[in-house]
């Protein structure tokens, strides 16, 4: 069907009549100029894709009428310009695509219909670990081990890049997905199929929002939802409220962008922005570089918003030129944005659109800070770190407490490392990592770290040799400018050698600690510390032996590594004493903003970006040498412990099955608040006594070959056993942390997987009880796939993280939510009851359903299928089943 808005199409340049765009100003609708800039992108996509089927004229009207409709829970479709994946989430997506091809063939359809329609880029960046550090050849050794461990996965991905159209794979060793997206993949304005239109993206990593700092609207979705987008389906979303975040003032000279982002994160957590867009405006935005904006946008999942958008301005245009983009295309980008009213001048308040609400931050009030010890939103001013940590030591077990008895607060354990004697205590730093997309994309903090390292070395300071130090840049460009500016040598002297290009420590790929360090921590039951420049510090994520983890700017990571402890007052206590006996304080070596900017201006130049990215797809010789099959259907290897055909589509028929009432379900686990996807489906270490370890051992593998849960996401047998396998899991049925639960029919305490298997064999359905923010954290599709495979039919929680709820829907698991004012406590639920969830024949979005207990008690909960499209997925048993039936019919 023809587009009803075709009359507003015109050429951008009369000399190029075949290059057109939808001129939104030709709508001649006064509402357009009042829309937030982020909503204008949703509107343009709806107008351009309007076909009166997937996208209707009424959807366009609803978006235009945003000021009224934002409060009415209105569903609108959105077709993003592209999809981005990393390998932890990308491997299972390609596995699903391969399995979907098999399923479509079985149902009599054409398997090659299963093919990305929407362009997709997959960046391999999550597989490398810090196995080696503080060695000149650490980078090469880690990369060699990465290929040794992941050869099967990489061969499979290479097959996928050849078998599927519209799927580009960026090889390992290139950088972190979000930095590569920012510096190379992002277009800002697309030039495709004869049309110019705004670049937009959804990604299978929650920090996809980082690209919003450049003015590309993007956010994280579940891998399952991303697969549907790749297959041409629009995202069905509730028209969001938009919080205007006004920035004013200038940052103080010693403040970094990390300090600003941690302050914004805590502030927006308090404001409450879950499920909303945040759009930044005000004169303070003009004080921030694109890297600074990207750092703030990156942390969007930590304050709970869907997107954190900085509209495109002249600084964005300058960044495109600085990063080596084609100047002619950049000028065309600017001309298009001016033509459709999407180029922003932050100093011009007459451009300020309408917002749902406005909050304000004076950048001058920001002080140096960290976040922790267990959550990214728990900001601590650096001046309060010592006192705050010591308070946490004795506080009750929780997000800000470790419950260490007062008489043990000053415990010290002596140990020997490489022939020298050392001591560890509560608060001792054992991991110091400059890692993660949050900061490594930002030249100001990376060069700040380098300049601090230079001054520290020149002052005679060192880092204790047992501390696991590492530097994993987000792209080769970072190494280039650190080397050219002369600071890399000093970073290496303090132990911060380049160990790899990938997420590494922030994702849990921190590698092993020295055995003598682990023994000392265990012997003293010490609260040892990891300090990292990342964006996530949930319990058990960074390393099993670091119970406290703090997010900090790269310069502060080095400062705490030199100090060796977080129990230090930098203002009054020296970082260290040099060989001459002189006390060196942090203020003596901290570089000023002006110092950093001078070096950045001199050494971060377009030529670096061009040189690094021109060869990004061919530079990795090990990747080039991989041999991958060329068949369009994948030949599954039954001996593989990495890649396995998943059982999701076993027995699938073209006919729909009517959803049935869930009868007499047992509760598998009962949780409190803030259970993260790291708790549900950990990405890191596979414990040697776990069900996953037992499975891998039965397949002939040794512990050295286990690799991580993240690397095994292509094998459902490992991932089902790894579900709820986090060593820091707090299950109300058990009086200690750990991945266990009670099997109620027998009364036995079992590993969660083993208990679920017992229930499954007996034909008993399962549910999970939870508190607030269930599924916070990474957009991990296995956090929904795993419970599905364990037999979990529904989750009953007080609230959900947006992406995780969507993933549950995508797998056909029912997300139930207590009615306002109710929870397990008010209803008197122990979790030992059996639950019957009445599923009516006629289902409506967000309807109330009745739950009956075997005790005779009855109550109601909200069924969190939020849109008609989500109900369609549920009737099909999940989004992938829906797509298979659609492609096979």
Helices and strands as residue ranges (DSSP letters): G 6-8, E 9-11, E 20-22, G 24-27, G 32-34, H 37-48, H 57-64, H 66-69, E 75-78, E 82-86, H 87-106, G 111-113, E 120-123, H 138-163, E 167-170, H 177-180, I 181-185, E 189-192, E 195-198, E 200-203, G 206-214, E 217-220, H 223-230, E 235-238, E 242-248, H 257-271, E 277-281, G 283-287, H 290-298, H 300-303, E 307-309, H 314-322, H 327-339, G 349-351, E 357-362, G 363-365, E 369-371, E 379-381, G 382-384, H 385-394, G 406-408, E 412-417, E 420-425, E 429-434, H 437-440, H 443-458, E 468-471, H 476-484, H 488-493, G 504-507, H 515-524, E 529-532, E 548-551, H 554-563, E 576-577, E 583-584, H 586-589, H 593-603, H 606-614, H 621-624, G 647-649, E 662-670, H 677-680, H 691-698, G 703-705, G 710-712, H 716-721, E 740-743, E 748-751, H 752-761, E 766-769, H 782-790, E 792-797, H 802-810, E 814-818, H 824-827, E 835-837, E 848-853, E 858-863, H 868-875, H 879-888
